Amino acid sequence: MKYLCFIFLLLTPIVNFGQEEKEASKKISNEFEQLYNADKYTDIFERFSPEMKKDLPVEKTIDFLKGLKKQAGNIEHREFIRYENKTFASYKTRFERALFSLNISIDKQDKINGLLVKPFKEDNLPKPDRNKTKLDLPFRGVWTVVWGGDTEELNYHVENEAQKNAFDFIITDKEGKSYKTDGKTNEDYYAFGKEIIAPCNAEVVRVIDGIPDNTPGEFDLFYIPGNTVILKTADDEYLYFAHFKQNSIVVKQGQKINKGDVLGLCGNSGNSSEAHLHYHIQNVEDINEATGVKCFFDSIKVNGFLKNDYSPLKGERIQNN
């Protein structure tokens, strides 16, 4: 199974720390800031662990850091906040044009084995537990949950506040494959071009289209969600759909839609390695300020059995009842 990615950049760390900033973290984060501001991106790459270098080769590292520099500018000030999930040293980081949380994890050899850059926000927004609106699944037919659940093992999205309850959905065959032959083209994937539908009556509050679909196995690090639709329910919940096929979205901002209406077609745009649907619920429209809401579907079949008011888990095959 290819890795499906939506957040900026997250590689699995392997060490645990306490809640006081360690000297090793302080040293590496200082070096990262100095090298980043000096445009010495190759030197940053040389401080990666072997696993990190494999997952993010030097060309992609340079592209990622150049993109960050273009968007946010140099680092002006960093303040250590805490360790997130006991692994990432998290810094409130003021760039020239943005305020981000810079999270860096290191291994036992003081090599960077995890790097996460995300918008910084204070923990002051309401945190609803679950959706109030009754929802259908946003597609027809049987799909497979690639990521879904409340733990890192089940759902890598848990690291991200807005996406912590997100799902990634694909279509697989009886052998568990998501493509028909060799997986080298988007059209070879079962999910590519399938209709994505509204799970409830709602208002379209945001549409982004025109982002090219990736060649399978490649990623777009510059517009992470790809082609996107956000729906607002009557209960002020925001349903977020990402990675639509280029130019396939058929709804417009401000449009009122009904449950079952087609939104667009499943694609492979944004930071995605293969055709799939990313879907989550958040409490406000702006993903940079949002908190994720756990999603329960009203009545669905899970591995052939009926489930009411159910939140699917990784590996389950699901369809509307």
BAFI-3210 file (N, C-alpha, C; in Angstrom, 3 decimals, decimal comma, padded with zeros to 6 digits):
// residues 321
n [1|2|3|4|5|6|7|8|9|10|11|12|13|14|15|16|17|18|19|20|21|22|23|24|25|26|27|28|29|30|31|32|33|34|35|36|37|38|39|40|41|42|43|44|45|46|47|48|49|50|51|52|53|54|55|56|57|58|59|60|61|62|63|64|65|66|67|68|69|70|71|72|73|74|75|76|77|78|79|80|81|82|83|84|85|86|87|88|89|90|91|92|93|94|95|96|97|98|99|100|101|102|103|104|105|106|107|108|109|110|111|112|113|114|115|116|117|118|119|120|121|122|123|124|125|126|127|128|129|130|131|132|133|134|135|136|137|138|139|140|141|142|143|144|145|146|147|148|149|150|151|152|153|154|155|156|157|158|159|160|161|162|163|164|165|166|167|168|169|170|171|172|173|174|175|176|177|178|179|180|181|182|183|184|185|186|187|188|189|190|191|192|193|194|195|196|197|198|199|200|201|202|203|204|205|206|207|208|209|210|211|212|213|214|215|216|217|218|219|220|221|222|223|224|225|226|227|228|229|230|231|232|233|234|235|236|237|238|239|240|241|242|243|244|245|246|247|248|249|250|251|252|253|254|255|256|257|258|259|260|261|262|263|264|265|266|267|268|269|270|271|272|273|274|275|276|277|278|279|280|281|282|283|284|285|286|287|288|289|290|291|292|293|294|295|296|297|298|299|300|301|302|303|304|305|306|307|308|309|310|311|312|313|314|315|316|317|318|319|320|321]
n.u [000,839|000,661|001,863|-000,345|-000,633|-001,308|-000,865|001,745|004,559|005,582|007,405|008,051|008,989|011,368|012,143|011,611|010,979|011,313|009,442|010,939|013,066|015,562|019,161|020,186|018,041|017,848|020,303|020,150|017,857|018,660|020,749|019,278|017,686|019,706|020,912|018,727|017,980|020,213|019,955|021,048|020,246|021,025|022,852|021,117|019,762|021,866|021,861|019,812|018,381|019,261|016,852|015,148|016,412|016,014|013,228|012,741|014,323|017,265|016,623|013,846|013,804|015,109|013,295|011,033|011,922|012,647|010,133|008,841|010,384|009,767|007,080|006,941|009,277|012,350|013,325|012,550|012,225|012,211|010,476|010,590|007,971|006,752|006,967|005,478|003,376|005,399|007,647|008,249|010,024|008,533|008,242|007,184|007,223|008,268|008,162|009,168|006,840|004,803|003,312|004,329|004,187|007,041|008,188|010,479|011,980|014,444|016,829|018,628|021,185|021,269|020,238|018,003|014,867|012,248|010,061|007,937|005,916|003,539|000,644|000,660|-001,419|-003,298|-004,672|-007,645|-010,157|-013,532|-014,103|-015,759|-017,098|-018,142|-019,937|-023,098|-024,913|-026,762|-025,194|-024,465|-022,183|-019,673|-019,773|-020,611|-021,097|-018,627|-015,988|-012,626|-011,213|-008,342|-006,927|-008,130|-009,544|-008,546|-005,924|-002,333|-001,449|-003,666|-004,379|-002,696|-003,293|-003,808|-001,907|-002,382|-004,205|-006,597|-007,187|-007,363|-009,319|-009,658|-010,377|-008,980|-009,951|-010,103|-010,596|-010,584|-009,644|-010,483|-008,083|-006,985|-005,688|-005,347|-005,340|-005,576|-003,674|-000,543|-000,390|000,704|-000,490|-003,008|-005,536|-005,518|-006,236|-008,796|-010,386|-010,092|-011,694|-014,215|-017,471|-017,841|-019,966|-022,452|-022,764|-024,954|-027,607|-026,447|-024,407|-022,240|-019,169|-016,561|-014,539|-011,935|-010,290|-008,635|-006,049|-003,382|-003,543|-001,449|001,306|001,114|002,606|004,096|004,292|002,594|003,873|003,267|000,603|-001,175|-003,830|-004,816|-007,336|-010,326|-013,276|-015,400|-018,045|-020,751|-022,749|-026,176|-025,816|-023,581|-021,196|-018,198|-017,510|-014,866|-013,386|-010,893|-008,389|-009,633|-010,209|-008,637|-010,336|-012,865|-014,820|-018,172|-019,813|-020,519|-019,219|-021,308|-023,535|-026,506|-026,930|-028,167|-028,424|-026,616|-026,123|-023,807|-020,465|-017,987|-015,254|-013,286|-009,802|-006,245|-004,847|-002,775|-000,991|-000,608|-000,319|-001,688|-004,860|-007,435|-009,838|-009,701|-011,242|-012,696|-014,154|-014,450|-014,462|-014,557|-014,333|-011,729|-008,895|-006,509|-007,179|-008,786|-010,407|-010,493|-013,399|-014,904|-016,200|-019,244|-021,140|-024,493|-025,977|-024,506|-022,900|-020,492|-017,848|-019,781|-021,736|-024,434|-024,134|-025,019|-024,799|-021,878|-018,305|-015,894|-013,008|-009,497|-008,799|-011,320|-014,046|-016,447|-019,818|-022,702|-025,830]
n.v [-001,196|002,120|005,175|007,518|010,926|013,934|015,989|018,447|017,381|014,385|012,088|008,928|009,087|007,644|007,867|008,623|011,459|013,502|016,174|018,489|020,600|018,966|018,969|018,014|018,324|021,100|021,845|020,717|021,971|024,635|024,520|023,788|026,103|028,057|027,019|026,866|029,585|030,471|029,376|026,861|024,151|021,598|020,983|020,721|018,424|016,595|016,213|014,532|011,382|008,046|006,746|008,883|010,248|008,419|008,415|011,059|012,260|014,200|016,077|016,450|017,350|019,822|021,124|021,208|022,827|025,160|025,889|026,392|028,571|030,432|030,805|031,601|032,934|033,858|032,442|034,200|034,153|031,703|029,674|027,316|025,053|022,540|018,901|017,092|014,336|013,008|012,906|014,827|017,802|020,796|023,998|027,296|029,287|032,168|033,231|035,388|036,007|034,503|032,567|029,667|026,296|024,623|021,457|019,106|015,970|013,762|011,065|008,466|008,970|011,642|012,543|014,005|012,665|013,151|015,645|018,339|020,874|023,198|025,365|027,600|027,699|028,989|027,149|027,579|027,201|025,910|022,418|020,173|016,873|015,031|014,547|016,207|016,164|013,883|011,561|010,191|007,920|009,404|008,446|006,016|002,457|-000,073|000,790|001,017|001,565|003,301|004,835|005,339|005,891|006,161|006,023|006,223|003,998|003,180|005,476|007,911|010,594|011,568|013,182|015,753|018,608|019,595|017,517|015,209|013,271|012,278|010,524|008,348|007,097|004,385|002,305|-001,174|-004,416|-007,986|-009,056|-007,113|-005,078|-001,761|-001,026|-001,938|-003,092|-002,325|-000,028|002,382|004,516|007,039|006,325|003,615|003,045|001,954|003,803|006,209|008,828|008,114|009,000|011,485|012,178|014,256|013,921|014,794|017,274|020,523|023,543|024,787|026,033|026,457|026,060|024,644|024,221|022,858|022,070|020,080|016,502|014,135|012,122|008,707|007,821|010,098|013,380|016,449|018,983|021,593|022,543|021,184|019,949|019,593|019,559|020,778|020,623|022,224|021,743|023,197|022,286|022,310|022,331|023,798|022,463|021,577|019,971|018,408|017,788|016,308|016,154|015,888|014,970|016,789|019,664|018,521|019,139|019,929|021,608|024,884|027,664|028,852|027,525|025,691|022,382|018,983|015,913|013,289|014,548|015,031|015,963|016,031|014,318|011,549|011,930|012,445|014,621|017,213|016,575|013,632|010,175|008,307|007,692|008,705|009,458|011,996|012,745|014,708|016,106|019,378|022,022|024,720|026,796|027,453|025,629|026,042|026,976|025,138|022,466|018,989|016,929|014,043|011,597|010,038|007,748|007,409|005,008|002,234|-000,394|-002,583|-004,459|-006,139|-006,274|-004,680|-001,495|000,949|004,435|004,724|004,841|004,312|002,043|001,588|-000,552|-001,645|-002,566|-000,659|000,547|002,463|001,808]
n.w [000,000|-000,938|000,566|001,863|002,006|003,818|005,720|006,369|006,636|007,895|009,522|011,002|014,330|016,689|019,306|022,801|024,879|027,857|029,456|029,687|027,812|026,045|025,863|023,479|021,703|021,757|020,637|018,002|016,980|017,022|015,155|012,894|012,505|011,960|009,634|007,912|007,659|006,346|003,887|003,519|002,619|001,878|003,863|006,018|005,199|005,488|008,177|008,652|009,666|008,468|007,666|007,321|005,248|003,224|002,952|002,347|-000,056|-001,069|-003,089|-002,799|-000,184|-000,453|-002,180|-000,513|001,663|000,319|-000,615|001,820|002,677|000,669|001,180|003,914|004,712|006,484|009,696|012,584|015,352|017,932|020,268|022,785|023,436|024,242|024,433|021,926|021,934|023,212|021,625|019,571|019,729|020,245|018,862|019,150|016,492|014,999|011,832|009,090|007,696|008,770|011,428|012,800|014,095|014,752|014,673|015,778|015,703|017,043|016,699|018,528|017,790|017,523|015,113|012,777|012,676|012,307|011,152|011,354|010,202|010,973|011,110|013,878|016,690|019,408|022,130|022,248|021,183|020,872|021,471|020,071|020,557|018,683|015,544|015,030|012,986|010,979|008,920|005,691|004,023|001,916|-000,744|-003,315|-003,429|-002,463|-000,390|000,948|004,148|004,556|006,420|009,645|012,797|016,297|017,154|016,614|015,240|013,823|012,468|010,980|010,939|013,478|014,631|013,809|014,622|013,381|011,655|013,127|013,404|010,890|007,773|005,269|002,189|-000,104|-003,041|-003,204|-004,584|-004,486|-003,737|-002,253|-003,550|-004,839|-007,431|-010,960|-012,773|-013,080|-011,561|-012,440|-013,673|-013,116|-013,983|-013,676|-011,129|-008,973|-007,587|-008,875|-010,515|-009,580|-008,324|-005,836|-003,193|-001,529|001,967|003,372|003,561|002,806|002,747|000,274|001,080|000,351|-002,521|-004,292|-007,251|-010,163|-009,563|-010,657|-011,193|-009,581|-010,811|-010,027|-006,940|-006,667|-005,063|-004,242|-002,615|-002,246|-002,491|-000,281|000,223|-002,354|-004,917|-003,588|-001,513|000,779|002,965|004,761|007,430|008,726|011,409|011,821|011,271|009,604|006,720|005,217|002,174|000,221|-002,429|-004,960|-008,414|-011,023|-012,194|-011,911|-010,075|-009,410|-008,009|-006,601|-004,718|-002,134|-002,990|-002,285|-001,384|-001,679|000,197|-001,242|-003,632|-006,306|-005,764|-007,026|-008,657|-007,543|-007,087|-007,536|-006,516|-005,004|-001,908|-002,290|-002,929|-004,411|-006,058|-003,988|-001,401|000,927|003,946|006,461|009,488|010,795|013,306|012,622|009,648|008,692|008,247|009,541|012,003|013,129|015,006|014,971|014,494|015,677|013,503|012,932|011,077|009,925|009,148|008,039|006,119|007,329|006,521|005,493|007,470|009,175|010,633|012,930|013,568|013,473|013,538|011,240|011,044|010,359|007,641|007,341|005,198|003,674|003,094|002,059|003,668]
ca.u [000,000|001,421|001,604|-001,216|-000,182|-002,070|-000,212|002,949|005,600|005,638|008,052|007,843|010,102|011,539|012,608|010,742|011,656|010,528|008,790|011,916|013,841|016,857|020,259|020,321|016,994|018,214|021,408|019,710|016,916|019,456|021,436|018,269|017,337|020,827|021,086|017,545|018,069|021,338|019,639|021,923|019,290|021,750|023,417|020,018|019,576|022,947|021,555|018,715|018,694|019,209|015,468|014,589|017,004|015,383|011,845|012,724|015,618|017,777|015,898|012,560|014,094|015,388|012,036|010,165|012,441|012,517|008,724|008,583|011,032|008,996|005,801|007,000|010,488|013,312|012,909|012,949|012,242|011,669|010,247|010,225|006,676|006,575|007,135|004,207|003,377|006,659|008,654|008,624|010,250|007,657|008,661|006,409|008,259|007,873|008,838|008,958|005,485|003,854|003,579|004,190|004,751|008,133|008,376|011,627|012,302|015,784|017,047|019,669|022,439|021,023|019,883|016,598|014,072|010,868|009,979|006,548|005,663|002,095|000,268|000,582|-002,620|-003,524|-005,686|-008,747|-011,384|-014,358|-013,686|-016,880|-016,666|-018,594|-020,898|-024,518|-025,658|-026,791|-024,380|-024,167|-020,837|-019,613|-019,537|-021,440|-020,324|-017,784|-014,663|-011,795|-010,627|-006,877|-006,627|-009,328|-009,445|-008,100|-004,539|-001,361|-001,375|-004,831|-004,675|-001,574|-003,795|-004,028|-000,918|-002,805|-005,382|-007,798|-007,424|-007,091|-010,353|-009,855|-010,335|-008,584|-010,718|-009,761|-011,331|-009,671|-010,236|-010,505|-006,711|-006,563|-004,986|-006,140|-005,213|-005,921|-002,519|000,742|-000,493|001,567|-001,316|-004,154|-006,692|-005,401|-006,729|-010,238|-011,086|-009,910|-012,844|-015,486|-018,207|-017,881|-021,304|-022,715|-023,300|-026,129|-027,912|-025,406|-024,031|-020,846|-018,533|-015,260|-014,191|-010,644|-010,180|-007,585|-004,749|-003,147|-003,389|-000,073|001,671|001,121|003,881|004,673|003,529|002,604|004,090|003,012|-000,792|-001,329|-005,121|-005,231|-008,664|-010,975|-014,620|-015,811|-019,478|-021,211|-024,043|-027,092|-025,297|-022,301|-020,060|-017,549|-017,082|-013,703|-013,092|-009,651|-007,734|-010,491|-009,628|-008,542|-011,455|-014,031|-015,778|-019,357|-020,556|-019,936|-019,308|-022,594|-024,612|-027,166|-026,993|-028,906|-027,745|-026,509|-025,680|-022,401|-019,558|-016,914|-014,720|-012,097|-008,586|-004,933|-004,223|-002,231|000,055|-001,250|000,472|-002,568|-006,242|-008,150|-010,580|-009,470|-012,472|-012,795|-015,043|-013,797|-015,440|-014,604|-013,982|-010,292|-008,188|-005,413|-007,727|-009,840|-010,253|-011,193|-014,598|-015,031|-017,289|-020,032|-022,089|-025,792|-026,310|-023,620|-022,469|-019,068|-017,485|-020,994|-022,671|-025,038|-023,707|-025,670|-024,036|-020,586|-017,111|-015,101|-011,623|-008,548|-008,909|-012,700|-014,680|-017,686|-020,711|-023,969|-026,848]
ca.v [000,000|003,361|006,073|008,626|011,990|015,171|017,014|018,983|016,363|013,674|010,788|008,316|009,150|006,392|008,071|009,343|012,429|014,074|017,428|019,569|020,570|018,318|019,694|017,558|019,004|022,514|021,954|020,420|022,999|025,840|024,284|023,835|027,508|028,747|026,508|027,260|031,021|030,673|028,647|025,699|023,060|020,325|020,738|020,203|017,037|015,777|015,978|013,577|009,976|007,279|006,487|010,154|010,507|007,522|008,827|012,409|012,464|015,559|016,976|016,769|018,180|021,182|021,689|021,484|023,966|026,349|026,258|026,999|029,886|031,311|031,097|032,187|033,725|033,364|032,323|035,364|033,839|030,404|029,489|025,935|024,956|021,244|017,737|016,559|012,869|012,567|012,660|016,026|019,075|021,735|025,382|028,396|029,839|033,343|033,491|036,756|036,231|033,521|031,974|028,222|025,370|023,833|020,283|018,333|014,778|013,240|009,699|008,312|009,511|013,085|012,809|014,365|011,573|013,614|017,096|018,722|022,309|023,425|026,665|027,644|028,341|028,813|026,134|028,347|027,000|024,817|021,106|019,232|015,480|014,250|015,252|016,199|015,906|012,504|011,538|009,007|007,914|010,340|007,731|004,834|001,230|-000,524|001,405|000,517|002,590|003,200|005,395|005,679|005,444|007,144|005,811|006,405|002,761|003,130|006,727|008,842|011,966|011,979|014,193|017,073|018,989|019,695|016,269|014,071|012,249|012,160|009,232|008,203|006,009|003,916|001,115|-002,310|-005,642|-009,107|-009,302|-005,966|-004,109|-000,582|-000,758|-003,100|-003,753|-002,005|001,155|003,467|005,635|007,292|005,591|002,219|002,916|001,765|004,965|007,395|009,180|007,752|010,160|011,824|012,734|014,952|013,007|015,397|018,599|021,432|024,672|024,773|027,272|026,656|025,175|024,872|023,278|023,204|021,514|018,872|015,201|013,661|010,783|007,855|007,713|011,422|014,219|017,900|019,520|023,028|022,698|019,886|019,263|019,421|020,102|020,710|021,139|022,283|021,905|023,607|021,690|023,148|022,356|024,538|021,558|021,785|018,698|018,740|016,751|016,696|015,360|015,646|014,991|018,139|020,201|017,627|019,602|020,434|022,522|026,215|028,306|029,471|026,665|024,795|021,059|017,960|014,634|012,461|015,321|014,819|017,095|015,943|012,970|011,197|012,140|012,234|015,942|017,600|015,738|012,322|009,260|007,542|008,160|008,410|010,563|012,399|013,346|014,901|017,167|020,318|022,878|026,008|026,622|027,601|024,444|026,479|027,303|024,160|021,247|017,892|016,372|012,612|011,414|008,814|007,655|007,044|003,601|001,736|-001,780|-002,705|-005,859|-006,881|-006,246|-003,375|-000,750|002,234|005,436|004,037|005,506|003,194|001,866|001,165|-001,914|-002,065|-002,305|-000,003|001,064|002,922|000,769]
ca.w [000,000|-000,976|001,683|001,510|002,886|003,735|006,499|005,731|006,517|009,159|009,457|012,302|015,249|017,422|020,670|023,710|025,718|028,934|029,124|029,662|026,573|026,174|025,218|022,097|020,933|021,660|019,689|016,637|016,533|016,733|013,879|011,833|012,264|011,330|008,264|007,137|007,349|005,428|002,651|003,418|002,738|001,793|005,195|006,840|004,770|006,049|009,591|008,716|009,890|007,209|007,278|006,848|003,930|002,263|002,735|001,792|-000,711|-000,985|-003,995|-002,195|000,985|-000,930|-002,675|000,637|002,425|-000,528|-000,598|003,123|002,685|-000,205|001,820|005,255|004,955|007,471|011,095|013,370|016,788|018,320|021,707|023,093|024,102|024,906|023,564|021,476|021,900|023,825|020,602|018,829|020,414|019,554|019,040|018,584|015,610|014,237|010,569|008,636|007,193|009,300|012,742|012,665|015,067|014,171|015,512|015,334|016,474|016,756|017,165|019,555|017,242|017,344|013,729|012,634|012,093|012,186|010,944|011,122|010,211|010,881|011,681|015,335|017,213|020,832|022,400|022,820|020,427|021,384|020,986|020,073|020,580|017,539|014,698|015,373|011,761|010,493|007,699|004,886|003,465|000,777|-002,004|-003,564|-003,559|-001,346|-000,296|002,050|005,014|004,649|007,735|010,396|014,187|017,280|017,550|015,537|014,465|012,946|011,773|011,142|011,042|014,867|014,993|013,355|015,403|012,551|010,931|014,010|013,223|009,441|007,082|003,874|001,604|-001,449|-003,466|-003,386|-005,116|-003,540|-003,267|-001,448|-004,387|-005,164|-008,865|-011,782|-013,403|-012,465|-010,712|-012,911|-014,139|-012,250|-014,494|-013,273|-009,756|-008,938|-007,040|-009,706|-011,325|-008,960|-007,813|-004,413|-003,006|-000,268|002,989|004,001|003,045|003,291|001,900|-000,172|001,547|-000,306|-003,631|-004,940|-008,354|-011,111|-009,186|-011,463|-010,533|-009,553|-011,250|-008,833|-006,239|-006,477|-004,148|-004,401|-001,274|-002,209|-002,094|000,360|000,057|-003,736|-005,205|-002,280|-001,251|002,184|003,155|006,091|007,746|009,504|012,785|011,795|011,152|008,313|006,146|004,387|001,183|-000,448|-003,483|-006,125|-009,755|-011,583|-012,983|-011,845|-009,067|-010,115|-007,144|-006,507|-003,415|-001,888|-003,472|-001,336|-001,998|-000,955|000,425|-002,429|-004,791|-006,663|-005,537|-008,009|-008,846|-006,771|-007,856|-006,928|-006,480|-003,702|-001,339|-002,350|-003,757|-005,278|-006,027|-002,757|-000,803|002,313|004,466|007,902|009,967|011,704|013,988|011,939|008,244|008,473|008,744|010,399|013,317|013,417|015,786|014,329|015,124|015,369|012,551|012,971|009,974|010,482|008,930|006,985|006,217|007,637|006,233|005,212|008,585|009,403|011,819|013,082|014,309|013,541|013,018|010,706|011,440|009,337|007,137|007,141|003,900|004,089|002,069|002,599|003,816]
c.u [000,871|000,969|000,778|-000,972|-001,025|-001,409|001,138|004,015|005,704|006,238|008,106|009,080|010,185|012,002|011,564|011,578|010,758|009,968|009,727|012,753|015,217|017,914|020,404|019,274|017,341|019,306|020,933|018,753|017,635|020,175|020,454|017,931|018,452|021,003|019,916|017,637|019,187|021,137|020,544|021,094|019,958|022,373|022,346|019,778|020,627|022,745|020,353|019,246|018,656|017,789|014,823|015,135|016,353|013,977|011,742|014,092|015,989|017,013|014,559|012,726|014,302|014,106|011,119|010,623|012,401|011,065|008,330|009,163|010,234|007,694|005,965|008,211|011,402|012,670|013,446|013,060|011,626|011,543|009,821|008,919|006,554|007,023|005,757|004,315|004,711|007,781|009,157|008,841|009,508|008,048|007,653|007,385|007,700|008,759|008,550|007,506|004,461|004,280|003,284|004,648|005,785|008,429|009,486|011,846|013,697|015,922|018,195|021,028|022,324|020,827|018,382|015,845|012,589|010,839|008,544|006,425|004,176|001,772|000,148|-000,725|-002,756|-004,694|-006,909|-010,058|-012,200|-013,980|-014,863|-016,386|-016,979|-019,588|-022,315|-025,364|-025,628|-026,148|-024,403|-022,682|-020,809|-019,317|-020,520|-020,542|-019,465|-016,402|-013,942|-011,205|-009,120|-006,411|-007,941|-009,250|-008,794|-006,647|-003,617|-001,285|-002,508|-004,947|-003,558|-002,033|-003,878|-003,036|-001,406|-004,130|-006,657|-008,185|-007,375|-008,131|-010,632|-009,851|-009,645|-009,281|-010,181|-010,716|-010,319|-010,420|-010,146|-009,127|-006,192|-005,806|-005,917|-006,058|-005,342|-004,707|-001,227|000,725|000,317|000,794|-002,491|-005,363|-006,669|-005,986|-008,254|-010,974|-011,048|-011,130|-014,190|-016,141|-018,100|-019,179|-021,449|-023,313|-024,582|-026,486|-026,923|-025,255|-022,555|-020,207|-017,152|-015,059|-012,829|-010,479|-009,014|-006,203|-004,517|-003,102|-001,931|000,094|001,713|002,524|004,568|003,742|003,617|002,688|003,668|001,547|-001,269|-002,698|-005,488|-006,584|-009,612|-012,404|-014,844|-017,306|-019,769|-022,592|-024,912|-026,655|-023,938|-021,094|-019,505|-016,972|-016,045|-013,373|-011,872|-009,234|-008,643|-009,660|-009,676|-009,763|-012,697|-015,103|-016,942|-020,213|-019,806|-020,120|-020,633|-023,779|-025,185|-027,359|-027,734|-028,065|-027,771|-026,109|-024,195|-021,613|-018,497|-016,439|-013,459|-010,855|-007,334|-004,163|-003,721|-001,154|-000,482|-000,470|-000,377|-003,987|-006,925|-008,929|-010,118|-010,719|-012,355|-013,792|-014,244|-014,825|-015,545|-014,111|-012,480|-009,546|-007,032|-005,871|-008,630|-009,405|-011,074|-012,338|-014,715|-016,310|-017,927|-021,023|-023,361|-026,098|-025,501|-023,373|-020,954|-018,685|-018,731|-022,047|-023,170|-024,532|-024,431|-024,827|-022,613|-019,477|-016,135|-013,636|-010,787|-008,777|-010,321|-013,200|-016,103|-018,507|-021,971|-024,966|-027,950]
c.v [001,241|004,269|007,255|009,749|013,242|016,284|017,354|017,907|015,685|012,309|010,220|008,413|007,881|006,594|008,792|010,301|012,793|015,409|018,630|019,449|019,963|019,107|019,287|018,222|020,467|022,716|021,776|021,491|024,307|025,704|024,360|025,285|028,239|028,316|026,907|028,727|031,325|029,957|027,434|024,421|021,689|019,975|020,235|018,734|016,118|015,492|015,053|012,186|009,236|007,029|007,753|010,494|009,638|007,997|010,219|012,703|013,944|016,517|017,393|017,605|019,625|021,847|022,082|022,740|025,252|026,832|026,920|028,404|030,880|031,731|031,943|033,077|033,080|033,223|033,532|035,050|032,472|030,335|028,046|025,919|023,670|020,142|017,203|015,054|012,280|012,364|013,939|017,193|020,147|023,165|026,330|029,257|030,990|033,461|034,939|037,021|035,250|033,080|030,484|027,519|024,516|022,687|019,421|017,155|014,290|011,827|009,658|008,808|011,018|013,449|013,096|013,207|011,915|015,124|017,440|020,239|022,518|024,782|026,588|028,300|028,032|027,840|026,788|028,198|025,869|023,495|020,134|017,802|014,749|015,079|015,140|015,799|014,417|012,465|010,172|009,031|008,778|009,670|006,576|003,616|000,954|000,119|000,833|001,680|002,356|003,697|005,765|005,083|006,501|006,991|006,004|005,170|002,690|004,348|007,731|010,287|012,459|013,041|015,610|017,438|019,009|018,358|015,023|012,960|011,974|010,702|009,400|006,955|005,672|002,788|000,000|-003,507|-006,763|-009,424|-008,150|-004,919|-002,956|-000,222|-002,074|-003,846|-003,422|-000,739|002,346|004,678|005,819|006,474|004,117|001,982|002,872|003,030|006,170|007,623|008,778|008,992|010,272|012,586|013,394|013,983|013,514|016,662|019,593|022,611|024,546|026,104|027,497|025,606|025,592|023,789|023,712|022,704|020,223|017,606|014,759|012,372|009,897|007,688|009,039|012,269|015,680|018,500|020,974|023,362|021,353|019,236|018,958|020,078|019,770|021,235|021,137|022,566|022,333|023,029|022,685|023,259|023,034|023,610|021,687|020,463|018,990|017,557|017,181|015,679|015,014|015,630|016,413|018,470|019,317|018,125|020,312|021,350|023,844|026,779|029,041|028,621|025,823|023,447|020,088|016,696|013,801|013,210|015,081|016,103|017,167|014,509|012,759|011,329|011,881|013,558|016,262|016,641|014,317|011,429|008,399|008,050|007,725|009,637|010,768|013,135|013,518|015,998|018,062|021,321|024,278|025,802|026,607|026,431|024,816|026,800|026,210|023,060|020,153|017,359|014,909|012,375|010,029|008,856|006,974|005,560|003,075|000,242|-001,815|-004,174|-006,735|-006,836|-004,818|-002,772|000,598|003,153|004,927|004,877|004,434|003,216|001,393|-000,296|-002,381|-001,693|-001,834|000,434|001,567|001,791|000,995]
c.w [000,000|000,150|001,208|002,499|002,707|004,535|005,899|005,544|007,859|008,938|010,868|013,184|016,098|018,859|021,505|024,550|026,884|028,500|029,218|028,391|026,826|025,415|023,757|021,201|020,717|020,618|018,245|016,123|016,234|015,389|012,716|011,493|011,520|009,878|007,368|006,734|006,363|004,087|002,439|003,607|002,655|003,138|006,162|006,495|005,384|007,528|009,759|009,063|008,552|006,729|006,701|005,457|002,856|001,922|002,118|001,177|-000,771|-001,900|-003,399|-000,932|000,575|-001,422|-001,526|001,377|001,615|-000,555|000,708|003,190|001,839|000,462|003,073|005,504|005,982|008,848|011,865|014,858|017,025|019,828|021,954|023,884|024,908|023,953|023,219|021,301|022,352|022,817|019,941|019,777|019,611|019,902|018,392|017,796|014,776|013,000|010,155|008,251|007,751|010,697|012,630|013,943|014,328|015,125|014,936|016,278|016,083|017,316|018,180|019,090|016,973|015,876|013,649|011,966|012,024|012,089|010,579|011,239|010,021|011,497|013,192|015,737|018,689|021,025|023,049|022,060|021,040|020,723|021,058|019,941|019,274|016,722|015,250|014,174|011,405|009,110|007,030|004,539|002,203|-000,567|-002,118|-003,717|-002,342|-001,451|000,922|002,823|005,095|006,006|008,403|011,787|015,046|017,715|016,352|014,646|013,443|012,039|011,989|011,273|012,482|015,324|014,701|014,003|014,564|011,942|011,808|013,904|011,749|008,982|005,731|003,354|000,218|-001,818|-003,723|-003,974|-004,077|-002,979|-002,407|-002,224|-004,738|-006,641|-009,642|-012,314|-012,661|-011,604|-011,174|-013,421|-013,189|-012,672|-014,107|-011,884|-009,746|-008,499|-007,967|-010,603|-010,758|-008,339|-006,295|-004,188|-001,631|000,754|003,645|003,232|003,628|002,343|001,531|000,241|000,947|-001,394|-004,163|-005,996|-009,250|-010,753|-009,977|-010,617|-010,634|-010,352|-010,011|-008,248|-006,010|-005,616|-004,558|-003,000|-001,146|-001,988|-001,588|000,088|-001,385|-003,970|-004,053|-002,323|000,257|002,227|004,597|006,327|008,519|010,958|012,878|011,907|009,737|007,826|005,066|003,491|000,371|-001,509|-004,663|-007,415|-010,307|-012,442|-012,959|-010,878|-009,766|-009,242|-007,044|-005,106|-003,287|-002,288|-002,332|-002,034|-001,096|-000,797|-000,848|-003,681|-005,048|-006,419|-006,626|-008,075|-008,022|-007,648|-007,048|-006,921|-005,080|-003,234|-001,171|-003,305|-004,682|-005,108|-004,735|-002,322|000,622|002,780|005,971|008,219|010,909|012,224|013,406|010,512|008,005|009,089|009,677|011,816|013,860|014,379|015,113|015,160|014,716|014,568|012,707|011,806|010,465|010,355|007,750|007,179|006,364|007,505|006,076|006,294|008,833|010,707|011,816|013,951|014,558|012,916|012,545|011,153|010,265|008,953|006,857|005,739|004,195|002,873|002,746|002,657|002,799]
res [m|k|y|l|c|f|i|f|l|l|l|t|p|i|v|n|f|g|q|e|e|k|e|a|s|k|k|i|s|n|e|f|e|q|l|y|n|a|d|k|y|t|d|i|f|e|r|f|s|p|e|m|k|k|d|l|p|v|e|k|t|i|d|f|l|k|g|l|k|k|q|a|g|n|i|e|h|r|e|f|i|r|y|e|n|k|t|f|a|s|y|k|t|r|f|e|r|a|l|f|s|l|n|i|s|i|d|k|q|d|k|i|n|g|l|l|v|k|p|f|k|e|d|n|l|p|k|p|d|r|n|k|t|k|l|d|l|p|f|r|g|v|w|t|v|v|w|g|g|d|t|e|e|l|n|y|h|v|e|n|e|a|q|k|n|a|f|d|f|i|i|t|d|k|e|g|k|s|y|k|t|d|g|k|t|n|e|d|y|y|a|f|g|k|e|i|i|a|p|c|n|a|e|v|v|r|v|i|d|g|i|p|d|n|t|p|g|e|f|d|l|f|y|i|p|g|n|t|v|i|l|k|t|a|d|d|e|y|l|y|f|a|h|f|k|q|n|s|i|v|v|k|q|g|q|k|i|n|k|g|d|v|l|g|l|c|g|n|s|g|n|s|s|e|a|h|l|h|y|h|i|q|n|v|e|d|i|n|e|a|t|g|v|k|c|f|f|d|s|i|k|v|n|g|f|l|k|n|d|y|s|p|l|k|g|e|r|i|q|n|n]
***
